[in-house]
Amino acid sequence: MNQAQSSPFNEESHLKVLRLLVGYPRLSQREVSQTLRVSLGKTSFCLKALVDKGLIKVKRFRKRQNQPAYAYLLTPSGIPEKALLLRAF
């Protein structure tokens, strides 16, 4: 793991995203970005990092009018990681 991935700034971002997704797993990347007031690029980077770490998984589903959408769900390993991050902040 490189230094950028383990910085407190990224950990704080990951925690914010994890906390939001617990209550609202069907938010789009754009909605996550707008809710947290961060760039769409940072949101995408953060979600990808959480998927790569195995903390969230992405499920595809269909919205109204048969539009594809995604749900971001915490994995069993994501739940204790969220608790560890909460203790750090």
FIKE-894931 format. One record per residue: x negated, y negated, z negated of N, C-alpha, C in turn. Coordinates in steps of 0.05 Angstrom, whole numbers. Example, Ala and Ser with C-alpha at 12.3 -4.5 7.8 and 13.67 -1.06 7.14 Angstrom:
! residues 2
{{-264, 114, -156}, {-246, 90, -156}, {-264, 66, -156}},
{{-257, 45, -142}, {-273, 21, -143}, {-258, -1, -157}},
***
This chain:
! residues 89
{{-17, 24, 0}, {0, 0, 0}, {-18, -25, 0}},
{{-12, -44, 17}, {-29, -68, 18}, {-19, -88, -3}},
{{-35, -108, -7}, {-29, -128, -28}, {-3, -143, -22}},
{{3, -148, 3}, {27, -163, 10}, {52, -148, 2}},
{{51, -121, 5}, {75, -105, -1}, {80, -103, -31}},
{{59, -106, -47}, {63, -103, -76}, {64, -129, -92}},
{{65, -151, -78}, {65, -177, -91}, {91, -181, -107}},
{{89, -197, -128}, {114, -203, -144}, {135, -216, -126}},
{{127, -232, -107}, {146, -246, -89}, {162, -225, -74}},
{{149, -204, -63}, {164, -184, -49}, {181, -167, -68}},
{{170, -161, -92}, {186, -146, -111}, {211, -161, -119}},
{{209, -187, -122}, {232, -203, -129}, {252, -203, -106}},
{{243, -205, -81}, {260, -204, -58}, {274, -176, -57}},
{{259, -155, -61}, {270, -128, -60}, {292, -125, -82}},
{{287, -136, -106}, {306, -134, -127}, {332, -149, -120}},
{{329, -173, -109}, {353, -188, -101}, {369, -173, -80}},
{{356, -161, -61}, {370, -146, -40}, {384, -121, -52}},
{{369, -107, -69}, {380, -83, -82}, {405, -90, -99}},
{{403, -111, -114}, {426, -119, -131}, {450, -126, -114}},
{{445, -140, -92}, {467, -148, -74}, {480, -123, -61}},
{{464, -105, -52}, {474, -81, -38}, {489, -62, -56}},
{{483, -62, -82}, {498, -45, -101}, {528, -53, -100}},
{{534, -78, -100}, {562, -87, -99}, {574, -89, -72}},
{{557, -94, -52}, {567, -99, -25}, {550, -84, -4}},
{{553, -57, -3}, {536, -42, 15}, {542, -46, 45}},
{{565, -57, 52}, {572, -60, 80}, {566, -88, 91}},
{{551, -104, 76}, {543, -130, 87}, {525, -126, 110}},
{{527, -143, 130}, {509, -142, 153}, {483, -155, 144}},
{{462, -151, 160}, {436, -165, 154}, {440, -195, 153}},
{{456, -205, 172}, {461, -234, 172}, {475, -243, 147}},
{{495, -228, 137}, {509, -235, 113}, {490, -233, 88}},
{{473, -213, 87}, {453, -212, 66}, {435, -236, 67}},
{{426, -243, 90}, {409, -266, 94}, {422, -292, 85}},
{{447, -296, 93}, {462, -320, 85}, {467, -321, 55}},
{{475, -298, 44}, {481, -297, 15}, {456, -304, -2}},
{{433, -293, 6}, {409, -297, -9}, {394, -322, -1}},
{{403, -335, 20}, {391, -360, 31}, {362, -355, 38}},
{{357, -334, 53}, {331, -329, 64}, {334, -324, 94}},
{{312, -325, 108}, {313, -321, 137}, {322, -293, 145}},
{{333, -291, 168}, {342, -265, 178}, {318, -247, 182}},
{{295, -258, 190}, {271, -242, 194}, {261, -230, 167}},
{{262, -246, 146}, {253, -237, 120}, {273, -215, 110}},
{{298, -219, 115}, {318, -199, 107}, {313, -173, 121}},
{{309, -174, 147}, {303, -150, 163}, {278, -136, 153}},
{{257, -151, 148}, {232, -140, 138}, {236, -127, 111}},
{{251, -140, 93}, {256, -129, 67}, {273, -103, 68}},
{{294, -103, 84}, {310, -79, 87}, {294, -56, 98}},
{{277, -61, 118}, {260, -40, 130}, {241, -30, 109}},
{{229, -47, 92}, {211, -38, 71}, {225, -21, 51}},
{{250, -28, 44}, {265, -12, 25}, {272, 15, 37}},
{{278, 16, 62}, {284, 42, 76}, {258, 58, 76}},
{{236, 46, 84}, {210, 60, 85}, {202, 71, 58}},
{{208, 57, 37}, {202, 67, 10}, {221, 88, 0}},
{{243, 93, 15}, {263, 112, 7}, {282, 103, -14}},
{{284, 76, -17}, {301, 65, -38}, {330, 60, -28}},
{{333, 56, -2}, {360, 54, 9}, {360, 71, 35}},
{{385, 78, 42}, {388, 91, 68}, {409, 76, 84}},
{{408, 79, 110}, {427, 65, 127}, {447, 84, 138}},
{{472, 78, 135}, {494, 94, 146}, {508, 78, 167}},
{{513, 90, 190}, {527, 76, 211}, {557, 83, 209}},
{{573, 63, 213}, {602, 67, 213}, {615, 48, 234}},
{{640, 50, 238}, {654, 34, 257}, {672, 14, 243}},
{{670, -11, 252}, {688, -32, 242}, {713, -33, 259}},
{{729, -53, 254}, {753, -56, 271}, {744, -59, 300}},
{{762, -52, 318}, {758, -54, 346}, {734, -37, 355}},
{{729, -16, 339}, {708, 4, 346}, {680, -8, 348}},
{{675, -30, 333}, {648, -42, 333}, {630, -27, 314}},
{{605, -21, 323}, {587, -8, 304}, {578, -27, 282}},
{{574, -16, 259}, {563, -31, 236}, {547, -12, 218}},
{{534, -23, 198}, {517, -7, 181}, {523, -13, 152}},
{{520, 8, 135}, {522, 5, 106}, {494, 12, 95}},
{{485, -3, 76}, {459, 1, 63}, {465, 12, 35}},
{{458, 37, 31}, {465, 51, 6}, {440, 57, -10}},
{{441, 53, -36}, {418, 60, -53}, {416, 91, -54}},
{{391, 100, -52}, {386, 129, -54}, {383, 136, -84}},
{{382, 162, -91}, {377, 169, -119}, {351, 157, -130}},
{{330, 155, -113}, {305, 143, -122}, {307, 113, -123}},
{{326, 101, -110}, {329, 72, -110}, {341, 61, -136}},
{{356, 78, -150}, {369, 69, -174}, {349, 64, -197}},
{{330, 84, -202}, {310, 78, -223}, {291, 56, -215}},
{{285, 54, -189}, {267, 33, -180}, {279, 5, -186}},
{{305, 3, -181}, {319, -22, -187}, {317, -29, -217}},
{{320, -9, -234}, {318, -13, -263}, {289, -22, -270}},
{{269, -10, -258}, {241, -19, -263}, {237, -47, -255}},
{{247, -55, -231}, {244, -82, -222}, {258, -102, -240}},
{{282, -94, -250}, {297, -111, -268}, {281, -117, -294}},
{{267, -96, -304}, {251, -100, -328}, {227, -118, -323}},
{{217, -118, -299}, {193, -134, -292}, {201, -164, -290}},
{{226, -170, -285}, {235, -198, -283}, {252, -204, -306}},
***
